[in-house]
Structure formats: structure tokens, C-alpha cells
Amino acid sequence: MAGSGFLQTADRALQVLLAFTDDRPEWGVTELGRELGLDKSVVQRLLATLANRGFVLADPESRRYRLGPAVSQLARVAERSGALSLIARPVLAMLARETGESAVLNVAHGGSYRTVAAVDGRGPISYTAVVGHVMPGHAGSSGHALFAGLPAEEVRELFGPEPLARCTPGTPTTYAELAQRWQQVRDTGVSISAGEFDANVGAVAVPVQLSGATVASMTLIGPAERVTGRTDDLTAALRGAATDLSRRLAPGAGPQGG
């Protein structure tokens, strides 16, 4: 991996940042060193440097580290720059051509999810996803794929008290219903819904992962009856496309799960 343009120290700092995931939002110095195969003193210096720039924060009592505000600032800049949409659009276009359904990429937006890229299907009946459209996080497979990996307590803070807003008769409005949807994602890596946000629309979605964290959801949408009748084919196509997008987002990281 090392080459003429490769800086080992910078790479190690990036490894430290990428170790923070939905499953492991905080680390102690010793356990992080063990995880990365680095000496404790090296990890301590890396964390101190990152903390100095606001990329991580240390709890003064537990001495454990979490990601800091500088990461959020960069994430906002990256999203506004349109880089994710630019990289995702060719993948979505191939997915739409392969399946005939509309292909959509969504990202979390507080307790909602927002469309950042979309390519319409070419079937006789298709549904258009509007870039920039914001939808409630509890309604539809796109939201389930995005929020399934978060702790339930955190999702409750984002979504608010029950009953949640009902968009259609099929919208889950309780956390017990949502827990079933989220478990499906954790067990199978896919979320399937019909008529949860729009009564006429069916959808199949998978998480898009980067370094073990869900950064987006990729979804195929179409008429409910048509989509639910071919979920196996759509799921297989989505998994391949999500893996492709993960590789494009982190070309040096190797295959990522979809």
C-alpha cells in the first residue's frame, strides 16, 4: 500500500477516525491500540493531535474518546458539495437500467431521510423521486435501512414520542412495529416495504456502508404489486450496486457489505 505519495502517520490518523462507527462510537486508548495493532503511545499521540483540531473529544472522567465537531463540519461540506451525488449517480443509472425501477440514494436528515440522488426507471409505470425531498424516518424501507443500526434510544430521541405520524394505513406508528422492521435489516441486510409512505409505492432498500458504518440507503421503488412480486431479483441487484458504491467511496478499503 505504501508508495511515494503515502504518509504513514496520516494514514494511521485516518485509521483512528474510521474506527469510530455506529457499533463503536467511543474508544479508550488501550483498546483502540489493540484494535488497530498500534502501540498505546502512538495511539495516544494520534488522538491528542486529532483532539487539538476538534476531530475527537475526550471525556475528562472516563478518558474515552468520541468523534468531535470537526467531523460534522466536514460531513456538511462534503454533502453540500454534491460529491456523494456525483459518485452515486452512475451506479444508480446502471441499477435503474438493470431493474427497470427507479433507483434512489437517501441519507439521514435528523429524524428523517433526504434524497440526494435519483434515476427514474424506464418501465411503463414508474415513480419519480425528487432530489432534496425529505421524508419521515419511520415510513418506508429507505428509512428502516438507514436507522436500523442505531441504538433504539437514539432513534427515539430523533423520532419523538408515539404515536408517530401516519402517512398511510401501512405506516408503522409505534416503536414495537419499527423494531420488527429494523430487525429485518439486521438479520437480512435488506428492508422491504409496501405503501408505508405512499400507498401505491413498493420499495426495497439496503444500507450503504463505509468502514462498518451506514452512510446512506440505496432503494428501488415502483408500483407496490410489481416490486413486492420480484423482491429477490431487486435485492440481488441492490446488493451489488451498494457494494459498488462503497468501493467507489473508499477505493482503497476493499469490498464493503451492502
C-alpha positions in Angstrom: 0.0 0.0 0.0 2.9 2.4 0.8 4.2 4.4 -2.1 6.0 7.6 -3.0 2.9 9.7 -2.0 2.0 7.7 1.1 2.2 9.2 4.6 2.1 6.6 7.2 1.3 8.9 10.1 -1.6 10.5 8.2 -2.9 7.1 7.3 -2.8 6.0 10.9 -4.7 9.1 11.9 -7.4 8.2 9.4 -7.5 4.7 10.7 -8.2 6.1 14.1 -11.1 8.2 12.8 -12.6 5.3 10.8 -12.6 3.1 13.9 -15.5 5.2 15.2 -18.7 3.5 14.0 -22.3 3.2 14.9 -21.4 0.0 16.8 -18.3 1.5 18.4 -18.9 5.3 18.9 -16.3 5.6 21.7 -12.8 4.1 22.4 -10.3 4.0 25.2 -6.6 4.4 24.2 -5.6 0.9 25.1 -8.5 -0.9 23.4 -8.1 1.2 20.3 -4.4 0.4 20.1 -5.3 -3.3 20.4 -7.9 -3.0 17.7 -5.6 -1.2 15.2 -2.4 -3.2 16.1 -0.7 0.0 17.2 1.4 0.8 20.3 -0.6 2.6 23.0 1.8 5.6 23.0 1.3 6.0 19.2 -2.5 5.9 19.6 -2.3 8.4 22.4 -0.3 10.9 20.3 -2.6 10.5 17.3 -5.7 11.1 19.5 -4.1 14.1 21.1 -3.4 15.6 17.7 -6.9 14.9 16.4 -8.4 16.4 19.6 -6.3 19.5 19.1 -8.2 20.1 15.8 -11.6 19.1 17.1 -11.8 15.7 15.3 -12.2 13.8 18.6 -13.3 14.7 22.1 -12.1 13.2 25.3 -14.4 12.6 28.3 -12.4 14.1 31.2 -13.8 11.5 33.6 -13.7 8.2 31.6 -10.8 9.3 29.4 -12.7 7.7 26.5 -12.8 9.4 23.1 -15.7 10.2 20.7 -15.8 12.0 17.4 -15.7 15.7 17.6 -17.5 18.7 15.8 -14.8 19.0 13.1 -16.1 15.7 11.6 -19.6 17.0 11.4 -18.4 20.2 9.8 -16.5 18.2 7.1 -19.6 16.0 6.6 -21.8 19.0 6.0 -19.3 20.5 3.5 -19.0 17.1 1.7 -22.7 16.8 1.4 -23.3 20.3 0.1 -20.5 19.9 -2.4 -22.6 17.2 -4.2 -19.7 14.7 -4.2 -21.9 11.8 -3.0 -24.5 12.5 -5.6 -21.8 12.7 -8.3 -20.3 9.4 -7.3 -23.6 7.7 -6.8 -25.4 8.7 -10.0 -23.7 6.3 -12.4 -24.3 3.4 -10.0 -28.0 4.4 -9.7 -28.2 4.7 -13.5 -26.9 1.2 -14.0 -29.2 -0.1 -11.3 -32.2 1.5 -12.9 -31.3 0.1 -16.4 -30.8 -3.4 -14.9 -34.1 -3.5 -13.0 -36.4 -1.0 -14.8 -37.3 0.5 -11.4 -36.4 4.0 -10.1 -33.1 3.9 -8.1 -32.7 6.3 -5.2 -30.0 7.2 -2.7 -31.1 8.7 0.7 -29.1 10.0 3.7 -30.2 10.6 7.3 -31.6 14.1 7.9 -32.2 14.3 11.7 -35.2 12.1 12.3 -36.0 12.0 8.6 -34.2 10.9 5.4 -33.4 13.0 2.4 -33.0 12.1 -1.3 -29.5 13.1 -2.6 -29.5 11.3 -5.9 -32.1 9.5 -8.1 -32.5 8.0 -11.5 -36.0 7.2 -12.8 -37.0 3.8 -14.0 -37.9 3.1 -17.6 -40.8 0.8 -17.1 -44.3 1.6 -18.4 -45.2 2.8 -14.9 -42.5 4.3 -12.7 -42.3 6.7 -9.8 -40.1 9.7 -9.7 -38.0 10.5 -6.6 -37.3 14.2 -6.1 -33.8 15.1 -5.1 -33.9 17.2 -1.9 -37.2 15.7 -0.8 -37.3 14.9 2.9 -39.4 12.0 4.3 -40.1 10.8 7.8 -37.6 8.3 9.0 -40.1 5.8 10.3 -42.0 5.5 7.0 -40.6 3.3 4.2 -37.8 0.9 3.6 -35.2 3.7 2.9 -35.6 4.9 6.5 -35.5 1.5 8.0 -32.3 0.7 6.2 -30.7 3.9 7.5 -31.8 3.8 11.1 -31.7 0.0 11.9 -28.1 0.2 13.0 -28.6 3.0 15.6 -29.3 2.3 19.2 -33.1 2.3 19.9 -32.8 5.1 22.5 -31.0 7.4 20.0 -33.7 6.8 17.4 -36.5 7.5 19.9 -34.8 10.9 20.6 -34.7 11.6 16.8 -38.3 10.4 16.0 -40.1 11.6 19.1 -43.0 10.2 21.2 -45.5 7.7 20.0 -47.8 7.6 18.1 -45.6 8.6 15.1 -47.2 10.4 12.2 -49.3 8.2 10.0 -48.7 8.8 6.2 -50.9 5.9 5.0 -52.7 3.0 6.7 -49.5 0.9 6.3 -47.2 3.4 8.1 -45.6 2.0 11.3 -46.5 4.4 14.2 -45.1 2.5 17.2 -41.6 1.5 18.2 -42.7 -2.1 18.5 -43.6 -2.0 14.8 -40.3 -0.3 13.9 -38.3 -2.8 15.9 -39.6 -5.6 13.6 -38.6 -3.5 10.5 -35.1 -2.9 12.0 -34.6 -6.5 12.9 -35.3 -7.5 9.4 -32.5 -5.2 8.2 -30.1 -6.5 10.9 -30.9 -10.2 10.0 -31.0 -10.0 6.2 -29.3 -6.7 5.2 -32.4 -5.6 3.3 -35.7 -3.8 4.1 -38.9 -4.4 2.1 -42.0 -2.1 2.4 -45.2 -1.6 0.6 -47.4 1.5 1.0 -45.8 2.9 4.1 -45.1 6.4 2.8 -47.1 6.3 -0.4 -50.0 3.8 -0.6 -49.2 2.9 -4.2 -45.4 2.5 -3.9 -43.4 -0.6 -3.0 -39.7 -0.3 -2.1 -36.7 -2.5 -1.5 -33.7 -0.9 0.3 -30.2 -1.8 1.5 -27.8 0.1 3.7 -24.7 1.6 2.0 -21.8 1.0 4.4 -18.4 2.7 4.7 -15.9 1.4 7.2 -18.6 -0.5 9.0 -21.0 2.5 9.3 -24.2 3.1 7.4 -23.8 6.3 5.4 -26.8 6.1 3.1 -29.5 3.7 1.9 -30.0 2.6 -1.7 -33.5 1.9 -2.7 -35.5 0.7 -5.7 -39.1 2.0 -5.9 -42.0 1.2 -8.2 -45.7 0.1 -8.1 -46.3 -1.8 -5.0 -47.6 -5.0 -6.6 -44.7 -5.1 -9.1 -42.0 -4.5 -6.6 -43.2 -7.0 -4.0 -43.5 -9.6 -6.7 -39.8 -9.5 -7.6 -38.1 -8.7 -4.3 -35.4 -11.5 -4.7 -34.2 -10.1 -8.1 -34.3 -6.5 -6.8 -32.4 -7.4 -3.7 -29.6 -9.1 -5.6 -29.2 -6.1 -7.9 -29.3 -3.7 -4.9 -26.6 -5.6 -3.0 -24.3 -5.5 -6.0 -24.9 -1.8 -6.6 -24.4 -0.9 -2.9 -21.1 -2.8 -2.8 -20.0 -1.0 -6.0 -20.8 2.4 -4.5 -19.0 1.6 -1.2 -15.9 0.7 -3.3 -16.2 4.0 -5.2 -16.5 5.9 -2.0 -13.4 4.2 -0.5 -11.4 2.7 -3.3 -8.5 1.6 -1.1 -10.7 0.0 1.6 -11.6 -3.2 -0.3 -15.1 -4.7 -0.5 -17.8 -3.4 1.8 -21.0 -5.0 2.8 -24.3 -3.7 1.3 
